[in-house]
Amino acid sequence: MTRWWQRSIGPYGVFLTLSVVSALIVIAAFVFWRSRPQIDQRTELTPFPLSQAEYYIVDDVAGHLHRPDTVREMDWPEHELGKVVLETNNLGFRNDSPTALTKAPGTVRILITGDSHTDGVVYNSESVAAGLRILLENDDTQHTYEVLNGGTGHFGPQNYLGLLKRFIDLDIDHFIVVIFTGNDFLDAVAGDWARGGLAIPERPPDYMERLAAANAVSSAVVSQGFNQIFFFLTFPELVDPAVEITAGTCNEAATLCAEHGIGFTVVLLPSLHDVEPERDAGTFREVARTLGLGADDPLNRQMTSTLSARLTERGIAVVDPADRMAQATGPLSW
């Protein structure tokens, strides 16, 4: 069913706008670099570091969420203000205004989710959600847009689906999932393993030593792409299950959205290495060498292409901005 607000901006309005907005995810934000799951042991299944318990809470549907009405201040010399203040609203969304359970008349409500790239170590006004609202209101002056930022650090594909289930009754018009292709496939495996699903084979004797050495070079580069490559080249039999788990969560989200008359789009956000390999080429080469990989290994993009094809076959709208981002004339900031 075509919703009135979709008709008002044309059948492809939201889809095309998202191509631009997906680039804003990295253009407008400093990224929250963090370690990704190494899938070492099942003894610590807290979905976020306990040191961050003041910012996150466990949720039995989504896995975890931001604490509502929380303020977290961080020194950030690169920002023009010298710091970044992270604030959540009454429902834990990264929005300045409270979220009413019933949206105002004439308002188009969009829920966007993703991991820390969507969450962002930014002021709420600098987030991808804020950028999307501005673009949509510039494109359609007939309606008011409310874009709820449900992006959450330490999220993966299972969490994206869980967030939709948690907030399905908020009268949402469109749901957007931003999959970070640099580590969300690994997150999908970790999430399935933590739930008693996939079995992870025993690692080779030098696996963790190589990973520790690579992290000593740059934990950011490792966590944002090379850790995933290293894992799946070590265990190639898990490549297809990882893609299918990710596709399956998106397919379930699409079905749930269709049942509630909600539009659904998946954005495939690439890693820095896949878009600007020359940006930090020396570090990329050293991390790859330490892990025994090629600096230009295409595995992440191959898995992304496979996922995109499977989602498209299932009738799910997909935006892959990698080519557009690679052609950008300005800097892209991860």
C-alpha positions in Angstrom: 0.0 0.0 0.0 1.4 3.4 -0.9 1.1 5.7 2.0 0.0 9.3 1.6 3.3 10.7 2.6 5.1 8.5 0.1 2.9 9.8 -2.6 3.5 13.4 -1.6 7.2 13.2 -2.4 7.0 10.8 -5.3 7.5 7.0 -5.4 11.3 7.2 -5.1 11.7 10.3 -3.0 12.7 8.5 0.2 14.8 6.0 -1.6 16.9 8.6 -3.5 17.1 10.9 -0.5 18.6 8.0 1.6 21.4 7.7 -0.9 22.5 11.2 0.1 21.8 10.7 3.8 23.8 7.5 4.0 26.8 9.5 3.1 25.9 12.0 5.9 26.3 9.2 8.4 30.0 9.5 8.0 30.3 13.1 6.7 28.6 14.6 9.7 29.9 12.3 12.5 33.0 11.4 14.4 32.8 7.7 14.9 32.7 5.9 18.2 35.7 3.5 17.6 35.3 0.4 19.8 36.4 -3.2 20.0 34.1 -5.7 18.3 33.3 -9.2 19.6 36.2 -11.6 19.2 33.7 -14.4 20.0 36.1 -15.8 22.6 33.9 -17.3 25.3 30.2 -17.5 26.2 30.9 -16.5 29.8 30.4 -12.7 29.2 27.3 -12.1 27.3 26.5 -8.6 28.6 25.7 -6.8 25.3 27.7 -3.8 26.2 30.8 -3.2 28.4 29.8 -2.9 32.1 31.8 0.3 32.2 29.1 1.9 30.0 26.2 0.8 32.2 25.4 4.4 32.9 24.6 4.9 29.2 23.0 1.5 28.2 20.4 -0.8 29.7 19.6 -4.4 29.0 16.3 -4.9 27.1 14.6 -8.2 26.7 13.4 -7.5 23.2 16.1 -5.3 21.6 19.0 -6.8 23.6 20.0 -3.4 25.0 19.0 0.3 24.5 20.2 3.7 25.6 19.2 4.7 29.1 16.3 7.3 28.8 17.0 10.9 29.7 20.8 10.4 30.0 23.6 12.9 29.3 27.1 11.7 28.6 29.9 14.3 28.0 33.2 13.4 26.3 36.3 15.4 25.7 36.8 15.6 21.9 39.5 18.1 20.9 38.8 17.7 17.2 35.3 19.1 17.6 35.0 22.9 17.4 33.5 22.9 21.0 36.3 20.7 22.3 33.8 18.2 23.6 30.8 16.1 22.5 27.6 15.8 24.6 25.5 12.7 24.0 21.9 13.0 25.1 19.0 10.6 25.0 15.3 11.5 25.3 12.5 9.9 27.3 12.5 6.7 25.2 16.3 6.5 24.9 16.5 7.8 21.3 19.3 10.2 20.4 16.9 13.1 19.9 16.7 16.4 21.8 12.9 16.4 22.0 10.8 13.9 23.9 9.1 11.2 21.7 5.3 11.2 22.2 3.6 7.8 22.0 1.2 9.3 19.4 2.7 11.4 16.7 1.3 14.8 15.9 -1.2 15.2 13.1 0.5 15.8 9.7 3.8 14.3 10.9 5.7 11.7 9.1 7.6 9.5 11.7 10.7 7.7 10.6 12.7 5.3 12.8 16.3 4.8 11.9 18.7 2.3 13.5 22.2 1.1 13.2 25.3 0.6 15.3 27.6 3.3 16.6 28.0 4.9 13.2 24.3 5.8 13.3 24.3 6.5 17.1 27.3 8.7 16.6 29.7 10.4 19.0 28.1 13.7 18.0 25.6 16.2 19.2 22.1 15.1 18.3 21.8 18.0 15.9 24.8 16.5 13.9 23.5 13.0 13.6 22.3 11.2 10.4 18.7 11.4 11.8 18.9 15.2 12.0 20.4 15.4 8.5 17.7 13.1 7.1 14.9 15.3 8.7 16.4 18.4 7.1 16.7 16.8 3.7 13.2 15.5 3.7 11.6 18.7 4.9 13.5 20.6 2.2 12.2 18.1 -0.4 8.6 18.1 1.0 7.3 21.4 2.5 3.8 20.0 3.0 4.6 17.8 6.0 6.6 17.8 9.2 9.1 15.0 9.6 10.2 13.4 12.8 13.2 11.1 12.5 13.9 9.0 15.6 17.5 8.0 16.0 17.5 4.5 17.4 21.1 3.9 16.4 22.9 2.3 19.4 26.5 1.4 20.0 27.2 -2.4 20.1 24.2 -3.1 18.0 24.2 -5.8 15.3 21.6 -7.2 12.9 19.6 -9.0 15.6 19.4 -5.8 17.6 18.0 -3.9 14.6 15.1 -6.3 14.3 14.7 -6.2 18.1 14.5 -2.4 18.1 11.7 -2.5 15.5 9.8 -5.0 17.6 10.3 -2.9 20.8 8.9 0.3 19.2 6.5 -1.1 16.6 3.6 0.6 18.3 4.9 4.1 17.9 2.9 4.7 14.6 6.0 4.6 12.4 5.8 5.5 8.7 9.2 4.2 7.6 11.9 2.1 9.2 15.5 2.4 8.1 18.3 -0.1 9.0 21.9 1.0 8.5 24.1 -2.1 8.2 27.8 -1.3 8.7 29.4 -3.8 6.4 32.8 -3.5 8.1 31.7 -5.6 11.1 27.9 -6.3 11.1 28.4 -9.7 9.5 30.7 -10.7 12.3 28.1 -9.2 14.8 25.5 -11.5 13.1 27.6 -14.5 13.9 28.4 -13.4 17.4 24.7 -12.7 18.1 23.6 -16.1 16.7 26.4 -17.9 18.7 25.4 -16.0 21.9 21.9 -17.2 21.5 23.0 -20.9 21.2 22.9 -21.1 17.4 26.1 -21.3 15.3 29.0 -23.2 16.6 32.4 -21.4 16.3 35.3 -23.7 15.5 38.4 -23.7 17.6 40.8 -21.0 16.5 44.3 -21.8 15.1 47.0 -21.6 17.7 48.3 -18.2 16.6 44.9 -16.6 15.9 44.5 -14.5 19.1 48.2 -13.6 19.1 47.9 -12.2 15.5 44.8 -10.3 16.5 46.4 -8.8 19.6 49.4 -7.7 17.5 47.2 -6.1 14.9 45.2 -4.3 17.6 48.5 -2.9 18.9 49.0 -1.3 15.4 45.5 0.1 15.3 42.5 -1.3 17.2 40.2 1.1 15.2 41.3 -0.3 11.8 41.0 -3.8 13.1 37.5 -3.4 14.6 36.1 -1.5 11.6 36.8 -4.0 8.9 40.0 -6.2 9.2 38.8 -8.2 12.2 35.8 -9.4 10.2 38.0 -10.2 7.2 40.4 -12.2 9.4 37.6 -14.1 11.0 35.8 -15.2 7.8 39.0 -16.0 5.9 39.9 -18.3 8.9 36.4 -19.8 8.9 35.1 -19.5 5.3 32.3 -21.9 6.0 30.7 -19.2 8.1 30.6 -16.6 5.3 27.3 -17.7 3.9 25.6 -18.3 7.2 26.6 -14.8 8.3 25.1 -13.2 5.2 22.0 -15.3 5.5 21.5 -14.4 9.2 21.8 -10.7 8.3 19.4 -11.1 5.4 17.0 -13.1 7.6 16.8 -10.3 10.2 16.1 -7.8 7.4 13.5 -10.1 5.8 11.7 -10.5 9.2 11.8 -6.7 9.7 10.4 -6.3 6.2 7.5 -8.7 6.9 6.7 -7.0 10.2 6.8 -3.6 8.5 4.5 -4.8 5.8 2.0 -6.1 8.4 1.9 -2.6 10.0 1.9 -0.6 6.8 5.4 0.7 7.4 7.9 1.4 4.6 11.3 -0.3 4.9 14.8 0.5 3.6 18.2 -1.0 4.2 21.3 1.1 3.8 24.7 -0.6 3.4 27.3 1.6 4.9 30.9 0.7 3.8 34.0 0.9 5.9 36.7 3.5 5.4 39.0 0.9 4.0 36.5 0.1 1.3 35.9 3.7 0.2 39.2 5.5 0.9 41.9 2.8 0.9 44.5 5.5 0.4 43.4 7.5 3.4 45.5 5.6 5.9 47.2 3.2 3.5 50.3 2.6 5.7 48.2 1.5 8.7 46.0 -0.6 6.5 49.0 -2.4 5.0 50.6 -3.0 8.4 47.4 -4.4 10.0 46.9 -6.6 7.0 50.5 -7.8 7.1 50.2 -8.6 10.8 47.0 -10.6 10.2 48.5 -12.3 7.1 45.9 -10.7 4.8 46.1 -8.7 1.6 45.7 -5.0 2.2 43.0 -4.8 -0.5 41.2 -8.0 0.4 37.7 -7.7 -1.2 35.8 -10.1 1.2 33.7 -7.4 3.0 32.5 -6.0 -0.3 31.8 -9.4 -1.7 29.7 -10.2 1.3 28.0 -6.9 0.9 27.2 -7.6 -2.7 25.7 -11.0 -1.8 23.6 -9.5 0.9 22.4 -6.7 -1.4 21.4 -9.3 -4.1 19.5 -11.4 -1.6 17.6 -8.5 -0.1 16.7 -7.2 -3.6 15.5 -10.6 -4.6 13.1 -10.5 -1.6 11.7 -7.1 -2.7 13.6 -5.0 0.0 14.7 -1.5 -1.0 18.5 -1.3 -0.6 20.8 1.7 -0.8 24.5 1.0 -1.3 26.3 4.4 -1.3 29.9 3.0 -1.7 30.4 4.2 -5.2 29.0 7.7 -4.5 31.1 8.0 -1.4 34.2 7.0 -3.3 33.5 9.8 -5.8 33.0 12.4 -3.1 35.1 15.5 -3.5 35.2 16.3 0.2 36.6 14.3 3.1 34.6 11.6 4.6 35.1 11.2 8.4 34.9 7.9 10.1 
